Amino acid sequence: MSVEKKLKGKFKPKQSGTAKEFVMYLIGNGYSFSYKENDKTGDITIDMSFEYDALFDDAKKAFDSMEEKNNPQMSIFEEEN
């Protein structure tokens, strides 16, 4: 018997700057991925496959961190403090 588990991740950055940072993170960590940009809307999708839950969790954590960092509303809150 052979069992294979593959997780798929679809990342859609909403903040400008996140796509480039995330792609650099993926390349630096040896991930394989596909990058698609919609010609009409400019929306970006980064698709990946993962063999382990932990790899997906690491990539999602990095992505979420980049989205938060690149969110202009977050910088307003930081300036107030």
C-alpha positions in Angstrom: 0.0 0.0 0.0 1.2 3.5 -0.8 -0.2 6.7 0.8 0.7 10.2 -0.3 -0.5 13.4 1.3 -0.2 16.7 -0.5 -1.5 20.0 0.8 -2.2 22.9 -1.6 -1.8 26.5 -0.6 -3.2 29.4 -2.6 -1.9 32.8 -1.4 -3.6 36.0 -2.7 -1.8 39.1 -1.4 -3.9 42.1 -0.8 -1.2 44.5 0.3 1.3 46.0 -2.2 4.8 44.7 -1.5 3.7 41.4 -0.1 3.9 39.5 -3.3 7.5 40.4 -4.0 8.5 39.8 -0.3 6.7 36.4 -0.2 8.2 35.3 -3.5 11.7 36.2 -2.2 11.0 34.2 1.0 9.8 31.2 -1.0 12.9 31.3 -3.3 15.2 31.7 -0.3 13.7 28.7 1.4 13.7 26.5 -1.7 10.0 26.3 -2.2 8.5 25.5 -5.7 5.5 27.6 -6.6 3.6 29.1 -9.5 2.9 32.8 -9.8 -0.1 34.2 -11.7 -1.2 37.7 -12.3 -4.6 38.4 -13.7 -4.2 40.8 -16.7 -7.6 42.4 -16.1 -7.7 42.9 -12.4 -4.0 42.8 -11.5 -4.8 40.2 -8.7 -1.9 38.0 -7.9 -2.1 34.3 -6.9 0.8 32.2 -5.7 0.0 28.4 -5.7 2.1 25.8 -3.9 2.1 22.2 -2.8 3.3 21.0 0.6 4.2 17.6 1.8 3.9 18.4 5.5 1.5 20.5 7.6 4.4 22.3 9.3 5.7 23.6 5.9 2.3 25.0 5.1 2.1 26.5 8.5 5.5 28.2 8.2 4.7 29.6 4.8 1.3 30.9 6.0 2.8 32.5 9.1 5.4 34.3 6.9 2.7 35.4 4.4 0.4 36.7 7.2 3.3 38.6 8.8 4.1 40.3 5.5 0.5 41.2 4.8 0.3 42.8 8.3 3.6 44.6 7.9 2.5 46.0 4.4 -1.0 47.1 5.6 -1.0 50.9 5.5 -3.7 51.0 8.3 -1.3 49.2 10.6 1.3 51.9 10.2 -1.2 54.5 11.3 -1.7 52.6 14.6 2.0 52.3 15.1 2.5 56.0 14.6 -0.1 56.8 17.3 1.8 54.8 20.0 
